[in-house]
Amino acid sequence: MATKHSVCALDCPDACGLTLSIDPVSQRATRLRGRADHPITQGFLCAKVAKYLDREYSPDRLLYPLARSGPKGSG
């Protein structure tokens, strides 16, 4: 497993530091941890970021914008 360092993609003032474990075959992140050496969060991940990989690789994730069919407000 390779590890890479990153920061949170959410627009919080903390800009949390992250450590990602990367699968060398699929090149996908398999584990997400907070960086203990981050001066503000000190390894803590909020609930939104802790589940980030579940949302990112979910089969139900929208991959393109939805197009409205019919006039606005018609259901």
FIVO-355219 format. One record per residue: x negated, y, z of N, C-alpha, C in turn; residue in one letter. Coordinates in steps of 0.001 Angstrom, whole numbers, plus 500000, padded with zeros to 6 digits. Example, Ala and Ser with C-alpha at 12.3 -4.5 7.8 and 13.67 -1.06 7.14 Angstrom:
2
      n_u      n_v      n_w     ca_u     ca_v     ca_w      c_u      c_v      c_w   code
   486810   494310   507800   487700   495500   507800   486800   496700   507800      A
   487150   497750   507080   486330   498940   507140   487100   500030   507870      S
END
This chain:
75
      n_u      n_v      n_w     ca_u     ca_v     ca_w      c_u      c_v      c_w   code
   499170   498816   500000   500000   500000   500000   499126   501248   500000      M
   499422   502118   499107   498750   503412   499077   499575   504406   499882      A
   498928   505387   500449   499648   506434   501161   499364   507768   500507      T
   500375   508617   500489   500245   509966   499947   500871   510930   500937      K
   500372   512141   500933   500897   513182   501798   501737   514133   500968      H
   502827   514602   501568   503744   515508   500882   504394   516415   501917      S
   505321   517238   501453   506124   518068   502350   507588   517853   502017      V
   508440   518187   502944   509881   518023   502781   510382   518908   501646      C
   511315   518384   500868   511866   519127   499729   513054   520002   500118      A
   513528   519888   501357   514658   520694   501794   514188   522106   502143      L
   515123   523034   502168   514786   524441   502370   514881   524815   503850      D
   514086   524176   504683   514041   524476   506117   512808   525341   506386      C
   512819   526116   507443   511644   526944   507733   510439   526150   508221      P
   510635   524893   508643   509531   524105   509187   508585   523574   508109      D
   509098   523265   506923   508320   522633   505852   507575   521412   506389      A
   508332   520435   506866   507784   519252   507525   506779   518512   506654      C
   505711   518059   507266   504731   517246   506576   505169   515793   506582      G
   504973   515108   505454   505403   513721   505304   504237   512847   504887      L
   504302   511594   505286   503388   510565   504798   504233   509503   504123      T
   503936   509228   502869   504689   508256   502081   503835   507029   501836      L
   504426   505855   502034   503778   504609   501634   504290   504275   500238      S
   503379   504082   499291   503716   503870   497893   503407   502437   497493      I
   504393   501774   496890   504192   500433   496352   503361   500557   495082      D
   502210   499884   494987   501343   500057   493819   501937   499516   492514      P
   502840   498562   492602   503408   497979   491386   504507   498865   490815      V
   505499   499213   491639   506637   499990   491142   506399   501489   491194      S
   505335   501932   491891   505039   503357   492073   506185   504097   492766      Q
   506931   503397   493623   508014   504004   494393   507617   504074   495858      R
   508137   505075   496528   507911   505193   497959   508705   504111   498681      A
   508076   503444   499626   508746   502386   500371   508958   502758   501824      T
   508190   503710   502325   508331   504132   503715   508005   505612   503818      R
   508752   506292   504667   508608   507730   504857   508422   507990   506344      L
   507339   508689   506679   507069   509014   508081   506698   510490   508179      R
   506923   511054   509356   506473   512416   509615   504984   512412   509912      G
   504322   513489   509538   502884   513601   509812   502671   514077   511237      R
   501935   513303   512000   501690   513632   513398   500822   514884   513543      A
   500025   515202   512523   499147   516371   512613   499821   517665   512144      D
   501129   517622   511838   501847   518842   511443   501995   519732   512677      H
   501616   521012   512583   501601   521855   513790   502974   522161   514378      P
   504033   522126   513583   505359   522474   514086   506142   521225   514486      I
   506324   520305   513557   507206   519153   513813   506505   517986   514488      T
   505187   517898   514410   504378   516883   515090   504901   515464   514887      Q
   505246   515115   513647   505674   513762   513317   507169   513531   513360      G
   507940   514526   513783   509394   514381   513855   510006   514548   512470      F
   511024   513716   512153   511810   513864   510924   513263   514071   511307      L
   513906   515043   510690   515328   515263   510958   516145   514130   510320      C
   517414   514059   510666   518278   512978   510185   518426   513000   508667      A
   518402   514193   508057   518544   514285   506597   517329   513691   505897      K
   516160   513984   506393   514932   513516   505741   514658   512053   506063      V
   515031   511595   507242   514780   510196   507623   515476   509224   506672      A
   516602   509598   506100   517346   508742   505170   517114   509128   503706      K
   516100   509928   503436   515867   510446   502090   515638   509333   501062      Y
   514875   508328   501395   514595   507256   500430   515843   506446   500113      L
   516743   506293   501099   518001   505594   500837   518822   506335   499792      D
   518854   507658   499888   519607   508454   498905   518899   508504   497558      R
   517596   508634   497567   516823   508768   496329   516923   507521   495447      E
   516879   506349   496042   516881   505101   495280   518224   504382   495314      Y
   519274   505059   495736   520603   504447   495786   521134   504184   494383      S
   521759   503029   494143   522353   502778   492828   523571   503670   492562      P
   524135   504276   493607   525295   505165   493450   524899   506613   493197      D
   523599   506916   493150   523135   508292   492967   523499   508792   491567      R
   524019   510019   491501   524314   510633   490209   523009   511020   489534      L
   522856   510657   488286   521633   510943   487555   521803   512061   486529      L
   523033   512534   486368   523310   513621   485428   524548   514358   485919      Y
   524741   515595   485521   525915   516338   485970   527200   515750   485405      P
   528273   515846   486184   529571   515385   485731   530217   516452   484861      L
   530950   516037   483860   531654   516968   482972   533136   516945   483322      A
   533720   518121   483422   535136   518216   483738   535947   517819   482510      R
   537003   517074   482753   537914   516715   481649   539255   517385   481936      S
   539595   518376   481184   540843   519116   481382   540559   520479   481977      G
   541603   521274   482127   541424   522616   482659   541058   522599   484140      P
   540393   523642   484574   539965   523760   485960   541164   523669   486912      K
   541032   522820   487941   542080   522668   488927   543145   521661   488572      G
   542990   520957   487460   544039   520030   487038   543902   518648   487704      S
   542904   518471   488536   542811   517200   489251   541602   516449   488875      G
END
